[in-house]
Amino acid sequence: MNQTTDTSAVSLLACEDGFDPIEDRLRANIRSTIETVFNEELNSWHCQLIFTRPNEA
């Protein structure tokens, strides 16, 4: 999850008539927020697996 997602598909839309930079920025912000929440939840779950004793599960 340390790889940067390729956003070249979004950049290709910059040449089209329907390109909206505000929408592009909003999509990037929402995607970043979702990725952050997902990574935090995944990290929390992983820590629970590591620190939970087998007889407590």
mmJSON file of the N, C-alpha and C atoms, coordinates in Angstrom:
{"data_MODEL":{"atom_site":{
"group_PDB":["ATOM","ATOM","ATOM","ATOM","ATOM","ATOM","ATOM","ATOM","ATOM","ATOM","ATOM","ATOM","ATOM","ATOM","ATOM","ATOM","ATOM","ATOM","ATOM","ATOM","ATOM","ATOM","ATOM","ATOM","ATOM","ATOM","ATOM","ATOM","ATOM","ATOM","ATOM","ATOM","ATOM","ATOM","ATOM","ATOM","ATOM","ATOM","ATOM","ATOM","ATOM","ATOM","ATOM","ATOM","ATOM","ATOM","ATOM","ATOM","ATOM","ATOM","ATOM","ATOM","ATOM","ATOM","ATOM","ATOM","ATOM","ATOM","ATOM","ATOM","ATOM","ATOM","ATOM","ATOM","ATOM","ATOM","ATOM","ATOM","ATOM","ATOM","ATOM","ATOM","ATOM","ATOM","ATOM","ATOM","ATOM","ATOM","ATOM","ATOM","ATOM","ATOM","ATOM","ATOM","ATOM","ATOM","ATOM","ATOM","ATOM","ATOM","ATOM","ATOM","ATOM","ATOM","ATOM","ATOM","ATOM","ATOM","ATOM","ATOM","ATOM","ATOM","ATOM","ATOM","ATOM","ATOM","ATOM","ATOM","ATOM","ATOM","ATOM","ATOM","ATOM","ATOM","ATOM","ATOM","ATOM","ATOM","ATOM","ATOM","ATOM","ATOM","ATOM","ATOM","ATOM","ATOM","ATOM","ATOM","ATOM","ATOM","ATOM","ATOM","ATOM","ATOM","ATOM","ATOM","ATOM","ATOM","ATOM","ATOM","ATOM","ATOM","ATOM","ATOM","ATOM","ATOM","ATOM","ATOM","ATOM","ATOM","ATOM","ATOM","ATOM","ATOM","ATOM","ATOM","ATOM","ATOM","ATOM","ATOM","ATOM","ATOM","ATOM","ATOM","ATOM","ATOM","ATOM","ATOM","ATOM","ATOM","ATOM"],
"id":[1,2,3,4,5,6,7,8,9,10,11,12,13,14,15,16,17,18,19,20,21,22,23,24,25,26,27,28,29,30,31,32,33,34,35,36,37,38,39,40,41,42,43,44,45,46,47,48,49,50,51,52,53,54,55,56,57,58,59,60,61,62,63,64,65,66,67,68,69,70,71,72,73,74,75,76,77,78,79,80,81,82,83,84,85,86,87,88,89,90,91,92,93,94,95,96,97,98,99,100,101,102,103,104,105,106,107,108,109,110,111,112,113,114,115,116,117,118,119,120,121,122,123,124,125,126,127,128,129,130,131,132,133,134,135,136,137,138,139,140,141,142,143,144,145,146,147,148,149,150,151,152,153,154,155,156,157,158,159,160,161,162,163,164,165,166,167,168,169,170,171],
"type_symbol":["N","C","C","N","C","C","N","C","C","N","C","C","N","C","C","N","C","C","N","C","C","N","C","C","N","C","C","N","C","C","N","C","C","N","C","C","N","C","C","N","C","C","N","C","C","N","C","C","N","C","C","N","C","C","N","C","C","N","C","C","N","C","C","N","C","C","N","C","C","N","C","C","N","C","C","N","C","C","N","C","C","N","C","C","N","C","C","N","C","C","N","C","C","N","C","C","N","C","C","N","C","C","N","C","C","N","C","C","N","C","C","N","C","C","N","C","C","N","C","C","N","C","C","N","C","C","N","C","C","N","C","C","N","C","C","N","C","C","N","C","C","N","C","C","N","C","C","N","C","C","N","C","C","N","C","C","N","C","C","N","C","C","N","C","C","N","C","C","N","C","C"],
"label_atom_id":["N","CA","C","N","CA","C","N","CA","C","N","CA","C","N","CA","C","N","CA","C","N","CA","C","N","CA","C","N","CA","C","N","CA","C","N","CA","C","N","CA","C","N","CA","C","N","CA","C","N","CA","C","N","CA","C","N","CA","C","N","CA","C","N","CA","C","N","CA","C","N","CA","C","N","CA","C","N","CA","C","N","CA","C","N","CA","C","N","CA","C","N","CA","C","N","CA","C","N","CA","C","N","CA","C","N","CA","C","N","CA","C","N","CA","C","N","CA","C","N","CA","C","N","CA","C","N","CA","C","N","CA","C","N","CA","C","N","CA","C","N","CA","C","N","CA","C","N","CA","C","N","CA","C","N","CA","C","N","CA","C","N","CA","C","N","CA","C","N","CA","C","N","CA","C","N","CA","C","N","CA","C","N","CA","C","N","CA","C","N","CA","C","N","CA","C","N","CA","C"],
"label_alt_id":[null,null,null,null,null,null,null,null,null,null,null,null,null,null,null,null,null,null,null,null,null,null,null,null,null,null,null,null,null,null,null,null,null,null,null,null,null,null,null,null,null,null,null,null,null,null,null,null,null,null,null,null,null,null,null,null,null,null,null,null,null,null,null,null,null,null,null,null,null,null,null,null,null,null,null,null,null,null,null,null,null,null,null,null,null,null,null,null,null,null,null,null,null,null,null,null,null,null,null,null,null,null,null,null,null,null,null,null,null,null,null,null,null,null,null,null,null,null,null,null,null,null,null,null,null,null,null,null,null,null,null,null,null,null,null,null,null,null,null,null,null,null,null,null,null,null,null,null,null,null,null,null,null,null,null,null,null,null,null,null,null,null,null,null,null,null,null,null,null,null,null],
"label_comp_id":["MET","MET","MET","ASN","ASN","ASN","GLN","GLN","GLN","THR","THR","THR","THR","THR","THR","ASP","ASP","ASP","THR","THR","THR","SER","SER","SER","ALA","ALA","ALA","VAL","VAL","VAL","SER","SER","SER","LEU","LEU","LEU","LEU","LEU","LEU","ALA","ALA","ALA","CYS","CYS","CYS","GLU","GLU","GLU","ASP","ASP","ASP","GLY","GLY","GLY","PHE","PHE","PHE","ASP","ASP","ASP","PRO","PRO","PRO","ILE","ILE","ILE","GLU","GLU","GLU","ASP","ASP","ASP","ARG","ARG","ARG","LEU","LEU","LEU","ARG","ARG","ARG","ALA","ALA","ALA","ASN","ASN","ASN","ILE","ILE","ILE","ARG","ARG","ARG","SER","SER","SER","THR","THR","THR","ILE","ILE","ILE","GLU","GLU","GLU","THR","THR","THR","VAL","VAL","VAL","PHE","PHE","PHE","ASN","ASN","ASN","GLU","GLU","GLU","GLU","GLU","GLU","LEU","LEU","LEU","ASN","ASN","ASN","SER","SER","SER","TRP","TRP","TRP","HIS","HIS","HIS","CYS","CYS","CYS","GLN","GLN","GLN","LEU","LEU","LEU","ILE","ILE","ILE","PHE","PHE","PHE","THR","THR","THR","ARG","ARG","ARG","PRO","PRO","PRO","ASN","ASN","ASN","GLU","GLU","GLU","ALA","ALA","ALA"],
"label_asym_id":["A","A","A","A","A","A","A","A","A","A","A","A","A","A","A","A","A","A","A","A","A","A","A","A","A","A","A","A","A","A","A","A","A","A","A","A","A","A","A","A","A","A","A","A","A","A","A","A","A","A","A","A","A","A","A","A","A","A","A","A","A","A","A","A","A","A","A","A","A","A","A","A","A","A","A","A","A","A","A","A","A","A","A","A","A","A","A","A","A","A","A","A","A","A","A","A","A","A","A","A","A","A","A","A","A","A","A","A","A","A","A","A","A","A","A","A","A","A","A","A","A","A","A","A","A","A","A","A","A","A","A","A","A","A","A","A","A","A","A","A","A","A","A","A","A","A","A","A","A","A","A","A","A","A","A","A","A","A","A","A","A","A","A","A","A","A","A","A","A","A","A"],
"label_entity_id":["1","1","1","1","1","1","1","1","1","1","1","1","1","1","1","1","1","1","1","1","1","1","1","1","1","1","1","1","1","1","1","1","1","1","1","1","1","1","1","1","1","1","1","1","1","1","1","1","1","1","1","1","1","1","1","1","1","1","1","1","1","1","1","1","1","1","1","1","1","1","1","1","1","1","1","1","1","1","1","1","1","1","1","1","1","1","1","1","1","1","1","1","1","1","1","1","1","1","1","1","1","1","1","1","1","1","1","1","1","1","1","1","1","1","1","1","1","1","1","1","1","1","1","1","1","1","1","1","1","1","1","1","1","1","1","1","1","1","1","1","1","1","1","1","1","1","1","1","1","1","1","1","1","1","1","1","1","1","1","1","1","1","1","1","1","1","1","1","1","1","1"],
"label_seq_id":[1,1,1,2,2,2,3,3,3,4,4,4,5,5,5,6,6,6,7,7,7,8,8,8,9,9,9,10,10,10,11,11,11,12,12,12,13,13,13,14,14,14,15,15,15,16,16,16,17,17,17,18,18,18,19,19,19,20,20,20,21,21,21,22,22,22,23,23,23,24,24,24,25,25,25,26,26,26,27,27,27,28,28,28,29,29,29,30,30,30,31,31,31,32,32,32,33,33,33,34,34,34,35,35,35,36,36,36,37,37,37,38,38,38,39,39,39,40,40,40,41,41,41,42,42,42,43,43,43,44,44,44,45,45,45,46,46,46,47,47,47,48,48,48,49,49,49,50,50,50,51,51,51,52,52,52,53,53,53,54,54,54,55,55,55,56,56,56,57,57,57],
"pdbx_PDB_ins_code":[null,null,null,null,null,null,null,null,null,null,null,null,null,null,null,null,null,null,null,null,null,null,null,null,null,null,null,null,null,null,null,null,null,null,null,null,null,null,null,null,null,null,null,null,null,null,null,null,null,null,null,null,null,null,null,null,null,null,null,null,null,null,null,null,null,null,null,null,null,null,null,null,null,null,null,null,null,null,null,null,null,null,null,null,null,null,null,null,null,null,null,null,null,null,null,null,null,null,null,null,null,null,null,null,null,null,null,null,null,null,null,null,null,null,null,null,null,null,null,null,null,null,null,null,null,null,null,null,null,null,null,null,null,null,null,null,null,null,null,null,null,null,null,null,null,null,null,null,null,null,null,null,null,null,null,null,null,null,null,null,null,null,null,null,null,null,null,null,null,null,null],
"Cartn_x":[0.814,0.0,0.858,2.134,3.01,3.192,2.528,2.669,1.67,2.111,1.229,0.381,-0.909,-1.817,-1.592,-1.545,-1.356,-2.616,-2.478,-3.629,-3.583,-2.9,-2.781,-4.133,-5.066,-6.385,-7.114,-6.951,-7.585,-6.931,-5.627,-4.91,-5.285,-5.66,-6.045,-7.31,-8.141,-9.383,-9.151,-7.953,-7.67,-7.795,-7.641,-7.732,-9.171,-10.072,-11.449,-12.246,-13.342,-14.186,-14.874,-15.186,-15.93,-15.069,-13.801,-12.9,-13.252,-13.362,-13.681,-12.608,-11.722,-10.639,-11.143,-12.29,-12.844,-13.28,-13.947,-14.376,-13.166,-12.142,-10.923,-10.279,-10.205,-9.622,-10.48,-11.799,-12.716,-12.576,-12.503,-12.319,-11.009,-9.949,-8.653,-8.718,-9.387,-9.518,-10.349,-11.437,-12.283,-11.533,-10.818,-10.045,-8.991,-8.315,-7.294,-7.9,-9.072,-9.749,-10.135,-10.696,-11.096,-9.877,-8.787,-7.572,-7.017,-7.064,-6.569,-7.404,-8.722,-9.605,-9.382,-9.286,-9.064,-7.75,-6.689,-5.39,-5.394,-6.078,-6.167,-6.941,-8.034,-8.817,-8.023,-7.318,-6.504,-5.389,-4.757,-3.697,-4.247,-5.404,-6.039,-6.356,-6.912,-7.239,-5.976,-4.934,-3.668,-3.072,-3.125,-2.607,-3.409,-4.705,-5.523,-5.118,-4.794,-4.351,-3.024,-2.139,-0.811,-0.878,-1.656,-1.627,-2.734,-3.581,-4.623,-4.071,-4.264,-3.816,-4.746,-4.208,-5.036,-6.238,-6.118,-7.238,-8.276,-7.991,-8.94,-9.828,-9.418,-10.127,-11.467],
"Cartn_y":[-1.191,0.0,1.256,1.113,2.277,2.82,2.233,2.684,3.794,4.762,5.847,5.362,5.616,5.206,6.072,5.432,6.16,6.958,8.253,9.113,9.643,8.943,9.428,9.459,8.58,8.584,9.893,10.417,11.687,12.822,12.769,13.82,13.864,12.719,12.701,13.513,13.625,14.374,15.88,16.343,17.775,18.373,17.568,18.071,18.086,17.443,17.359,18.596,18.834,19.996,19.901,18.692,18.513,18.452,18.796,18.721,19.783,19.366,20.276,20.121,21.106,20.978,20.877,21.483,21.387,19.952,19.34,17.949,17.027,17.295,16.49,16.574,17.762,17.962,17.298,17.423,16.807,15.286,14.712,13.259,12.819,13.576,13.238,13.317,14.339,14.477,13.351,12.996,11.911,10.59,10.351,9.11,9.035,10.133,10.175,9.891,10.464,10.237,8.773,8.181,6.774,5.878,6.15,5.355,5.472,6.67,6.876,6.1,6.182,5.451,3.948,3.473,2.05,1.589,2.356,1.979,1.983,2.944,2.979,1.778,1.429,0.265,-1.025,-1.128,-2.313,-2.438,-1.338,-1.345,-1.731,-1.219,-1.553,-3.044,-3.587,-5.012,-5.854,-5.442,-6.176,-6.171,-5.038,-4.955,-5.845,-5.942,-6.823,-8.274,-8.655,-10.023,-10.316,-9.348,-9.548,-9.628,-8.762,-8.64,-9.407,-10.121,-10.92,-12.306,-12.75,-14.091,-15.119,-16.283,-17.3,-17.758,-17.837,-18.308,-17.216,-15.964,-14.865,-14.683,-15.223,-14.992,-15.654],
"Cartn_z":[0.0,0.0,0.0,-0.246,-0.276,-1.683,-2.654,-4.027,-4.319,-5.086,-5.503,-6.668,-6.606,-7.664,-8.892,-10.048,-11.299,-11.61,-11.758,-12.051,-13.475,-14.364,-15.734,-16.445,-16.064,-16.697,-16.409,-15.203,-14.856,-15.633,-15.786,-16.5,-17.977,-18.542,-19.948,-20.193,-19.186,-19.348,-19.444,-19.117,-19.129,-20.528,-21.563,-22.935,-23.445,-22.74,-23.197,-22.783,-23.481,-23.2,-21.845,-21.387,-20.153,-18.908,-19.011,-17.858,-16.828,-15.585,-14.49,-13.415,-13.253,-12.276,-10.838,-10.543,-9.188,-8.911,-9.875,-9.718,-9.593,-10.385,-10.335,-8.952,-8.404,-7.068,-5.991,-6.13,-5.175,-5.184,-6.373,-6.478,-5.831,-6.042,-5.446,-3.923,-3.391,-1.937,-1.335,-1.991,-1.491,-1.535,-2.627,-2.743,-1.649,-1.393,-0.348,1.021,1.283,2.561,2.725,1.687,1.744,1.945,1.238,1.404,2.816,3.396,4.758,5.764,5.642,6.557,6.41,5.188,4.942,5.565,5.355,5.908,7.427,8.04,9.504,10.036,9.383,9.809,9.623,8.518,8.259,9.285,9.611,10.614,11.985,12.335,13.613,13.684,12.621,12.565,12.676,11.978,12.004,13.407,14.088,15.459,16.398,16.194,17.023,16.832,15.607,15.35,16.042,16.028,16.605,18.122,18.75,20.201,20.924,20.201,20.838,21.131,22.335,22.708,22.066,21.699,21.031,21.862,23.188,23.993,24.245,23.888,24.047,22.821,21.718,20.46,20.395],
"occupancy":[1.0,1.0,1.0,1.0,1.0,1.0,1.0,1.0,1.0,1.0,1.0,1.0,1.0,1.0,1.0,1.0,1.0,1.0,1.0,1.0,1.0,1.0,1.0,1.0,1.0,1.0,1.0,1.0,1.0,1.0,1.0,1.0,1.0,1.0,1.0,1.0,1.0,1.0,1.0,1.0,1.0,1.0,1.0,1.0,1.0,1.0,1.0,1.0,1.0,1.0,1.0,1.0,1.0,1.0,1.0,1.0,1.0,1.0,1.0,1.0,1.0,1.0,1.0,1.0,1.0,1.0,1.0,1.0,1.0,1.0,1.0,1.0,1.0,1.0,1.0,1.0,1.0,1.0,1.0,1.0,1.0,1.0,1.0,1.0,1.0,1.0,1.0,1.0,1.0,1.0,1.0,1.0,1.0,1.0,1.0,1.0,1.0,1.0,1.0,1.0,1.0,1.0,1.0,1.0,1.0,1.0,1.0,1.0,1.0,1.0,1.0,1.0,1.0,1.0,1.0,1.0,1.0,1.0,1.0,1.0,1.0,1.0,1.0,1.0,1.0,1.0,1.0,1.0,1.0,1.0,1.0,1.0,1.0,1.0,1.0,1.0,1.0,1.0,1.0,1.0,1.0,1.0,1.0,1.0,1.0,1.0,1.0,1.0,1.0,1.0,1.0,1.0,1.0,1.0,1.0,1.0,1.0,1.0,1.0,1.0,1.0,1.0,1.0,1.0,1.0,1.0,1.0,1.0,1.0,1.0,1.0],
"B_iso_or_equiv":[0.0,0.0,0.0,0.0,0.0,0.0,0.0,0.0,0.0,0.0,0.0,0.0,0.0,0.0,0.0,0.0,0.0,0.0,0.0,0.0,0.0,0.0,0.0,0.0,0.0,0.0,0.0,0.0,0.0,0.0,0.0,0.0,0.0,0.0,0.0,0.0,0.0,0.0,0.0,0.0,0.0,0.0,0.0,0.0,0.0,0.0,0.0,0.0,0.0,0.0,0.0,0.0,0.0,0.0,0.0,0.0,0.0,0.0,0.0,0.0,0.0,0.0,0.0,0.0,0.0,0.0,0.0,0.0,0.0,0.0,0.0,0.0,0.0,0.0,0.0,0.0,0.0,0.0,0.0,0.0,0.0,0.0,0.0,0.0,0.0,0.0,0.0,0.0,0.0,0.0,0.0,0.0,0.0,0.0,0.0,0.0,0.0,0.0,0.0,0.0,0.0,0.0,0.0,0.0,0.0,0.0,0.0,0.0,0.0,0.0,0.0,0.0,0.0,0.0,0.0,0.0,0.0,0.0,0.0,0.0,0.0,0.0,0.0,0.0,0.0,0.0,0.0,0.0,0.0,0.0,0.0,0.0,0.0,0.0,0.0,0.0,0.0,0.0,0.0,0.0,0.0,0.0,0.0,0.0,0.0,0.0,0.0,0.0,0.0,0.0,0.0,0.0,0.0,0.0,0.0,0.0,0.0,0.0,0.0,0.0,0.0,0.0,0.0,0.0,0.0,0.0,0.0,0.0,0.0,0.0,0.0],
"pdbx_formal_charge":[null,null,null,null,null,null,null,null,null,null,null,null,null,null,null,null,null,null,null,null,null,null,null,null,null,null,null,null,null,null,null,null,null,null,null,null,null,null,null,null,null,null,null,null,null,null,null,null,null,null,null,null,null,null,null,null,null,null,null,null,null,null,null,null,null,null,null,null,null,null,null,null,null,null,null,null,null,null,null,null,null,null,null,null,null,null,null,null,null,null,null,null,null,null,null,null,null,null,null,null,null,null,null,null,null,null,null,null,null,null,null,null,null,null,null,null,null,null,null,null,null,null,null,null,null,null,null,null,null,null,null,null,null,null,null,null,null,null,null,null,null,null,null,null,null,null,null,null,null,null,null,null,null,null,null,null,null,null,null,null,null,null,null,null,null,null,null,null,null,null,null],
"auth_seq_id":[1,1,1,2,2,2,3,3,3,4,4,4,5,5,5,6,6,6,7,7,7,8,8,8,9,9,9,10,10,10,11,11,11,12,12,12,13,13,13,14,14,14,15,15,15,16,16,16,17,17,17,18,18,18,19,19,19,20,20,20,21,21,21,22,22,22,23,23,23,24,24,24,25,25,25,26,26,26,27,27,27,28,28,28,29,29,29,30,30,30,31,31,31,32,32,32,33,33,33,34,34,34,35,35,35,36,36,36,37,37,37,38,38,38,39,39,39,40,40,40,41,41,41,42,42,42,43,43,43,44,44,44,45,45,45,46,46,46,47,47,47,48,48,48,49,49,49,50,50,50,51,51,51,52,52,52,53,53,53,54,54,54,55,55,55,56,56,56,57,57,57],
"auth_comp_id":["MET","MET","MET","ASN","ASN","ASN","GLN","GLN","GLN","THR","THR","THR","THR","THR","THR","ASP","ASP","ASP","THR","THR","THR","SER","SER","SER","ALA","ALA","ALA","VAL","VAL","VAL","SER","SER","SER","LEU","LEU","LEU","LEU","LEU","LEU","ALA","ALA","ALA","CYS","CYS","CYS","GLU","GLU","GLU","ASP","ASP","ASP","GLY","GLY","GLY","PHE","PHE","PHE","ASP","ASP","ASP","PRO","PRO","PRO","ILE","ILE","ILE","GLU","GLU","GLU","ASP","ASP","ASP","ARG","ARG","ARG","LEU","LEU","LEU","ARG","ARG","ARG","ALA","ALA","ALA","ASN","ASN","ASN","ILE","ILE","ILE","ARG","ARG","ARG","SER","SER","SER","THR","THR","THR","ILE","ILE","ILE","GLU","GLU","GLU","THR","THR","THR","VAL","VAL","VAL","PHE","PHE","PHE","ASN","ASN","ASN","GLU","GLU","GLU","GLU","GLU","GLU","LEU","LEU","LEU","ASN","ASN","ASN","SER","SER","SER","TRP","TRP","TRP","HIS","HIS","HIS","CYS","CYS","CYS","GLN","GLN","GLN","LEU","LEU","LEU","ILE","ILE","ILE","PHE","PHE","PHE","THR","THR","THR","ARG","ARG","ARG","PRO","PRO","PRO","ASN","ASN","ASN","GLU","GLU","GLU","ALA","ALA","ALA"],
"auth_asym_id":["A","A","A","A","A","A","A","A","A","A","A","A","A","A","A","A","A","A","A","A","A","A","A","A","A","A","A","A","A","A","A","A","A","A","A","A","A","A","A","A","A","A","A","A","A","A","A","A","A","A","A","A","A","A","A","A","A","A","A","A","A","A","A","A","A","A","A","A","A","A","A","A","A","A","A","A","A","A","A","A","A","A","A","A","A","A","A","A","A","A","A","A","A","A","A","A","A","A","A","A","A","A","A","A","A","A","A","A","A","A","A","A","A","A","A","A","A","A","A","A","A","A","A","A","A","A","A","A","A","A","A","A","A","A","A","A","A","A","A","A","A","A","A","A","A","A","A","A","A","A","A","A","A","A","A","A","A","A","A","A","A","A","A","A","A","A","A","A","A","A","A"],
"auth_atom_id":["N","CA","C","N","CA","C","N","CA","C","N","CA","C","N","CA","C","N","CA","C","N","CA","C","N","CA","C","N","CA","C","N","CA","C","N","CA","C","N","CA","C","N","CA","C","N","CA","C","N","CA","C","N","CA","C","N","CA","C","N","CA","C","N","CA","C","N","CA","C","N","CA","C","N","CA","C","N","CA","C","N","CA","C","N","CA","C","N","CA","C","N","CA","C","N","CA","C","N","CA","C","N","CA","C","N","CA","C","N","CA","C","N","CA","C","N","CA","C","N","CA","C","N","CA","C","N","CA","C","N","CA","C","N","CA","C","N","CA","C","N","CA","C","N","CA","C","N","CA","C","N","CA","C","N","CA","C","N","CA","C","N","CA","C","N","CA","C","N","CA","C","N","CA","C","N","CA","C","N","CA","C","N","CA","C","N","CA","C","N","CA","C","N","CA","C","N","CA","C"],
"pdbx_PDB_model_num":[1,1,1,1,1,1,1,1,1,1,1,1,1,1,1,1,1,1,1,1,1,1,1,1,1,1,1,1,1,1,1,1,1,1,1,1,1,1,1,1,1,1,1,1,1,1,1,1,1,1,1,1,1,1,1,1,1,1,1,1,1,1,1,1,1,1,1,1,1,1,1,1,1,1,1,1,1,1,1,1,1,1,1,1,1,1,1,1,1,1,1,1,1,1,1,1,1,1,1,1,1,1,1,1,1,1,1,1,1,1,1,1,1,1,1,1,1,1,1,1,1,1,1,1,1,1,1,1,1,1,1,1,1,1,1,1,1,1,1,1,1,1,1,1,1,1,1,1,1,1,1,1,1,1,1,1,1,1,1,1,1,1,1,1,1,1,1,1,1,1,1]
}}}
